[in-house]
Amino acid sequence: MQARLFQLDAFTTRRFTGNPAAVMLLETYPDDRTLQALAAENNLAETAFVVPDGADFRIRWFTPTVEVPLCGHATLASAAVVLERLEPARETVVFHSASGPLTVRRSKRGYVMDFPARRCAPAEAPAGLAAALGASVEETLWDGFNFVVRLAAASDVRGLSPNLAAIAEMPCAGVIVTASGDGDHDCVSRYFAPAKGIPEDPVTGGAHCALTPSGRLGSVR
């Protein structure tokens, strides 16, 4: 099998920052074991595997250890490959995924992604979560996959040095830690998912599917 492979830094305007993703263009999907082996070889937070589907594309995402149902930065990277390398005259691309159709379109500032909202509900924090984070927890929510943990201040989020081995034992895909923002920012957030082979994801689009509609973070709605 031969495939075109791209590596892009998403959510940034500077080289060697943001969140790196691999994008592999395939004609058809091989077996899942091969996809997982390719993602492990790439050894990035996510590898997106993209296959043509009529005028659209299908997309699947793998971390170095597991397949995931949604990934923002690797979808953005895939859109950039399609709209800049494959079809530069195109304005919009639709990816069909385990989370439904995901639309990405050009804008004056870059790209706009239309992602599903993950509604959060109040949740009891699992035993040991605050200790694993090393922080005092103000509120805990559940988005169906991850615990969303709100801290008192943005500086608390920035200063975290969590016990990743303990977080890996939590009954969740990952832990989103957030607080209302300071300065020009509506919120700050970090995402820890060691159980998925991602100790900390540098920039997490999927986390904002929960953060944005949560209504907990200042002006974010």
Helices and strands as residue ranges (DSSP letters): E 4-10, E 19-25, H 32-42, E 46-53, E 56-62, E 67-68, H 72-81, I 82-86, E 92-97, E 100-107, E 110-114, E 121-122, H 129-133, E 139-142, E 146-150, H 154-158, H 164-168, E 174-180, E 187-193, G 194-196, E 198-201, H 208-211, G 212-214
